[in-house]
Amino acid sequence: MTKAILALEDGTVFQGQSFGAETEKSGEIVFNTSLTGYQEILTDPSYKGQIVTMTYPLIGNYGVNEEDIESPIPQVEGFVVRENSVVASNYRSTQTLSEYLKKHGIIAIAGIDTRALTKKLRTQGALKGVISTVDTVKKSLIEKAKTCPGVEGVDLVKVVTCKEPYVWNETSFARMTNDKLKMSNEGKNPKLKYNVVAYDFGIKFSILHHLERVGCRVTVVPAKTPAEDVLAMKPDGIFLSNGPADPAAVTYAIKNIKKLIGQAPIFGICLGNQLLGLAFGGKTYKLKFGHHGGNQPVMDLKTRKVAITAQNHGFAVDIDSIPDKQVELTHINLNDQTVEGMRHKDLPIFSVQYHPEAGPGPHDATYLFKEFTRLMDK
């Protein structure tokens, strides 16, 4: 096995074995607490710029298939696990995790103490790091970790967004490539009642799947699409998607959302929630180590019900910084009391910080897609 080294900006070094591509990649290191769903995690565009550590010790045991993807290709910078299973046992599996990572050029390291790494990230906060199979000099790697850009103040939405508008086609999503995305705007399903325009800040296939399930014909547009072009499509509703890195750096999106407020019902998820908060005149801030996993408890302040939710974000909205008192807090995280949802008191606009579509994770909050259709009905 090829030796791989993970070096952190604080000088900590882990040595393990490579089971992905033989290369070198840097990024912000975060940990994910999900027990399964590594393929969805790998392909989630919100992880662009990050190296993901799985806290569950055995990863790869059910292999990889062509269905459980959230975007056409893996998006993570690197992958860290305690043990990579060399046996892939599942009737849908088409290849092993190792084969998949090598095919797409993703570096991965196994055989390190992921518990110690996770404790460090929880204590010190997210750290920048480098994984390498080509440079074995620890001092050199630590310096590279210190100087890598990370995600704060960085716009990675422009990297992951689609290049051209397309209409979501449920039947072919699992085999989409970046080129085929442009070609998927075929036909009109008569059962789809609502005309929805979705901004692609790094949108997940699971979100598009759920929107279609509740009757939305979704036109996905690039992140820089002017508000005027969106309104020219005469949408019944506008969706603001998830995405990577720092919301404050995506200035063009904030500018367009400001113009769309009050023009049509708006629903935002994750980065969409943060961008909406900024468009309302508020501020966002970086969390210590973020929320990444499928076990985050969120309370609906109106009903007092608690949902266990899937989450993946490193920034949060400061609700008190929003000058418009017409925006109210609707959901909070019970672990750290951060903002998990908000709503405009008068306009048909709402957003959540967590992922109601799961992919992977619990399905406690899928009702929010129906809530979006109710706003469009009104």
C-alpha positions in Angstrom: 0.0 0.0 0.0 1.1 3.5 -0.8 1.9 5.7 2.3 -0.2 8.8 2.7 0.3 11.7 5.1 -2.3 14.1 6.6 -0.7 17.3 8.0 -2.7 20.0 9.9 -1.9 23.7 10.1 -1.2 23.4 13.9 1.7 21.0 13.2 -0.2 17.7 13.9 0.7 14.9 11.4 -1.1 11.6 10.8 0.4 8.8 8.8 -1.8 6.2 7.0 -2.4 4.4 3.8 -3.6 5.7 0.5 -6.8 4.1 -1.0 -7.7 6.8 -3.5 -5.8 8.7 -6.1 -2.1 9.3 -5.6 -1.8 13.1 -5.5 -1.8 16.0 -3.1 -4.8 18.1 -2.0 -5.4 20.8 0.6 -8.6 22.2 2.2 -10.5 22.8 5.4 -10.8 19.6 7.4 -14.3 18.8 8.8 -15.8 15.7 10.3 -19.1 14.1 9.4 -21.1 12.0 11.9 -23.2 10.0 9.5 -23.1 6.2 9.8 -23.8 5.6 6.1 -24.2 7.7 3.0 -20.6 8.2 2.1 -21.3 8.4 -1.6 -23.9 11.2 -1.1 -21.4 13.0 1.1 -18.6 12.7 -1.5 -20.7 14.1 -4.2 -22.3 17.0 -2.3 -21.1 20.2 -3.9 -21.3 21.9 -0.4 -18.1 20.1 0.4 -16.0 21.8 -2.3 -12.8 23.1 -0.7 -13.0 20.7 2.3 -11.4 17.4 3.3 -14.1 15.2 5.0 -13.3 12.9 7.9 -15.9 10.2 8.7 -16.3 9.5 12.4 -17.9 6.1 11.8 -14.9 3.7 11.8 -15.8 1.4 8.8 -16.5 3.0 5.4 -16.9 1.5 2.0 -18.5 -1.8 2.9 -21.4 -1.5 0.5 -19.4 -0.1 -2.4 -20.5 2.6 -4.9 -23.4 2.7 -7.4 -24.7 5.0 -10.1 -27.9 6.1 -8.2 -26.8 7.5 -4.8 -25.1 10.6 -6.1 -25.8 14.2 -5.3 -23.9 15.7 -8.3 -22.2 14.1 -11.3 -18.8 13.8 -9.7 -17.2 13.7 -6.2 -16.7 17.2 -4.9 -14.6 16.8 -1.8 -10.9 17.7 -1.8 -10.0 14.6 0.1 -11.4 11.8 2.3 -10.3 10.5 5.7 -11.5 7.2 7.3 -10.4 4.9 10.0 -10.8 1.7 8.0 -11.6 1.3 4.3 -13.5 -1.9 3.5 -11.8 -3.8 0.6 -15.0 -5.9 0.3 -18.1 -4.2 -1.3 -21.2 -6.2 -0.5 -24.4 -4.8 -2.0 -26.6 -5.9 -4.9 -26.5 -2.4 -6.4 -22.7 -2.0 -6.1 -20.9 -1.4 -9.3 -17.4 -0.8 -7.9 -15.5 -0.4 -4.7 -15.1 2.9 -2.9 -11.3 2.8 -3.7 -11.9 2.3 -7.4 -14.4 5.1 -7.5 -12.1 7.6 -5.8 -9.2 6.6 -8.0 -11.4 7.0 -11.1 -12.3 10.6 -10.2 -8.9 11.6 -8.9 -9.9 12.0 -5.2 -7.1 11.4 -2.6 -8.1 9.4 0.5 -6.3 8.2 3.6 -7.1 5.3 5.9 -5.6 3.8 9.0 -5.4 7.0 11.1 -7.0 7.7 14.5 -10.1 9.5 13.3 -11.3 9.8 16.9 -8.2 11.8 17.9 -8.6 14.0 14.8 -12.3 14.6 15.5 -11.6 15.5 19.1 -9.0 18.0 17.9 -11.4 19.6 15.5 -14.1 19.9 18.2 -11.7 21.5 20.6 -9.7 23.8 18.3 -12.3 24.3 15.5 -12.0 23.4 11.8 -8.4 23.4 10.7 -6.7 23.6 7.3 -4.8 20.6 6.2 -3.0 18.7 3.4 -3.2 15.0 2.3 -0.3 13.8 0.2 1.1 10.7 -1.3 3.8 12.6 -3.2 5.4 14.7 -0.5 6.5 12.8 2.6 8.4 15.7 4.3 6.3 16.6 7.3 7.6 20.1 7.7 6.9 20.9 4.1 3.3 19.6 4.4 2.6 21.6 7.5 3.7 24.8 5.8 1.4 24.0 2.8 -1.5 23.5 5.3 -0.8 26.9 6.8 -0.8 28.7 3.5 -3.8 27.0 1.8 -6.8 29.3 1.3 -9.4 27.4 3.3 -13.1 28.5 2.8 -13.5 31.8 4.7 -13.9 34.7 2.3 -13.7 32.4 -0.7 -16.4 32.0 -3.4 -16.5 28.4 -4.5 -20.1 28.6 -5.8 -18.7 29.8 -9.1 -16.7 26.5 -9.3 -19.7 24.1 -8.7 -22.6 25.9 -10.4 -23.9 24.7 -13.7 -22.7 26.4 -16.9 -26.1 26.6 -18.6 -29.7 26.5 -17.6 -31.4 23.1 -17.7 -34.8 21.5 -16.9 -34.5 18.8 -14.3 -35.0 15.3 -15.7 -35.6 12.8 -13.0 -35.2 9.7 -15.2 -31.6 10.4 -16.2 -30.1 12.1 -13.1 -28.0 9.1 -12.0 -26.0 9.1 -15.2 -25.6 12.9 -15.7 -22.3 14.4 -16.5 -21.5 18.1 -16.7 -21.9 18.0 -20.5 -25.2 16.1 -20.4 -26.7 18.5 -17.9 -27.0 21.0 -20.7 -29.0 18.4 -22.8 -31.5 17.4 -20.2 -34.1 20.1 -20.9 -36.5 17.8 -22.8 -40.3 17.8 -22.8 -42.8 18.8 -20.2 -44.4 16.5 -17.6 -48.1 17.4 -17.5 -48.3 16.3 -13.9 -45.9 19.1 -12.8 -48.1 22.0 -11.7 -45.6 24.6 -10.5 -43.0 26.4 -12.6 -40.0 26.8 -10.2 -36.7 28.4 -11.0 -33.8 27.1 -8.8 -30.5 28.9 -8.4 -27.7 26.4 -8.6 -25.2 27.4 -5.9 -24.2 23.7 -5.7 -27.6 22.1 -5.8 -28.1 18.5 -4.7 -30.0 16.0 -6.9 -32.0 14.9 -3.8 -33.5 18.5 -3.6 -34.5 18.4 -7.2 -36.0 15.0 -6.7 -38.2 16.2 -3.8 -39.2 19.3 -5.7 -40.4 17.2 -8.6 -42.2 14.8 -6.2 -44.4 17.7 -5.0 -45.3 18.8 -8.5 -42.5 21.3 -9.5 -41.1 21.5 -13.0 -37.7 22.9 -12.1 -35.5 25.0 -14.3 -32.0 25.1 -12.8 -30.0 28.3 -13.6 -26.4 29.2 -13.0 -25.6 31.1 -9.8 -24.9 34.4 -11.7 -28.2 34.5 -13.6 -29.6 38.0 -13.3 -32.8 38.4 -11.3 -34.4 40.0 -14.4 -33.8 36.8 -16.4 -35.4 34.7 -13.6 -38.5 36.9 -13.5 -38.8 36.7 -17.3 -39.3 32.9 -16.9 -42.5 33.8 -14.9 -41.8 31.5 -12.0 -44.5 30.4 -9.6 -41.7 30.1 -7.0 -37.9 30.6 -6.7 -35.6 28.2 -4.9 -32.2 29.1 -3.4 -30.0 26.0 -3.1 -27.2 24.8 -0.9 -23.6 25.4 -1.8 -20.0 25.6 -0.5 -17.8 28.0 1.4 -18.5 31.6 2.6 -21.9 33.1 1.7 -20.6 36.6 2.2 -18.2 36.1 -0.7 -21.1 35.3 -3.2 -21.9 39.0 -3.7 -23.7 38.6 -7.0 -26.2 36.1 -5.5 -27.0 38.5 -2.7 -27.6 41.3 -5.2 -30.0 39.2 -7.3 -31.9 37.9 -4.3 -32.5 41.4 -3.1 -34.3 42.1 -6.4 -36.4 38.9 -6.2 -37.7 39.6 -2.7 -41.4 40.2 -3.0 -41.7 39.1 -6.6 -42.5 35.4 -6.0 -42.5 32.8 -3.2 -39.0 32.0 -2.2 -37.6 28.9 -0.4 -34.0 28.6 0.6 -32.0 25.7 2.0 -28.5 25.8 3.7 -26.4 28.4 1.7 -29.8 29.6 0.3 -30.8 30.4 3.9 -27.5 32.3 4.5 -27.7 34.3 1.3 -31.3 35.2 2.1 -30.2 36.5 5.5 -27.6 38.6 3.8 -30.1 39.9 1.3 -32.3 41.0 4.1 -29.4 43.1 5.4 -28.1 40.7 8.0 -24.7 39.1 8.7 -23.3 35.6 8.7 -20.5 34.2 10.8 -18.3 31.1 10.8 -19.1 28.3 13.2 -16.3 26.7 15.2 -16.4 23.3 13.5 -19.7 23.5 11.6 -22.6 21.0 11.5 -21.9 18.0 9.3 -23.9 14.8 9.7 -27.4 13.2 10.1 -28.2 13.6 13.8 -28.7 17.4 14.5 -31.8 18.2 16.6 -33.8 21.1 15.4 -36.8 22.7 17.2 -39.7 24.3 15.3 -40.5 27.3 17.6 -44.1 27.4 16.6 -45.1 23.8 17.3 -42.2 23.0 19.7 -41.7 19.8 17.8 -38.1 18.5 17.4 -36.8 17.0 14.1 -33.6 15.1 13.7 -32.0 16.6 10.7 -29.2 16.2 8.1 -26.9 19.2 8.0 -23.8 20.4 6.2 -22.7 23.9 6.7 -19.8 25.9 8.3 -21.5 29.3 8.5 -24.7 30.6 10.2 -27.0 33.6 10.1 -27.0 36.2 12.8 -30.7 36.7 13.1 -30.3 39.7 15.4 -28.3 41.6 12.7 -31.2 41.7 10.3 -32.7 45.2 10.5 -36.1 44.2 9.1 -38.1 43.1 12.1 -40.5 41.4 9.7 -38.1 38.5 9.5 -38.7 36.0 12.4 -36.8 33.1 13.7 -38.7 29.8 13.1 -36.2 27.0 14.0 -33.2 26.6 16.3 -30.5 24.0 16.7 -30.8 22.4 20.2 -27.1 21.7 20.4 -25.8 25.3 20.1 -29.0 27.4 19.6 -27.9 28.6 16.2 -30.4 29.7 13.6 -31.9 26.8 11.7 -34.8 28.6 10.0 -36.5 31.9 9.4 -39.6 33.4 7.7 -40.8 36.8 6.5 -43.9 37.8 8.4 -45.7 39.3 5.4 -44.1 38.0 2.2 -44.2 34.3 1.1 -40.5 33.7 1.9 -39.0 31.1 4.2 -35.7 29.2 4.6 -34.0 26.5 6.6 -30.3 25.9 7.5 -30.6 22.1 7.5 -31.4 19.7 4.7 -35.0 18.5 4.6 -34.2 16.4 1.6 -31.6 14.4 3.7 -29.4 12.6 1.2 -28.2 11.0 3.4 -30.1 11.3 6.7 -33.5 11.3 8.4 -36.6 12.4 6.6 -38.3 14.2 9.5 -38.5 17.5 7.6 -39.6 16.6 4.0 -42.9 18.4 4.7 -41.2 21.7 4.0 -41.3 21.0 0.2 -45.1 20.8 0.6 -45.0 24.1 2.5 -43.3 25.6 -0.6 -46.2 24.5 -2.8 -48.8 25.9 -0.4 -47.1 29.3 -0.7 -47.2 29.0 -4.5 -50.9 28.0 -4.3 -51.7 31.2 -2.4 
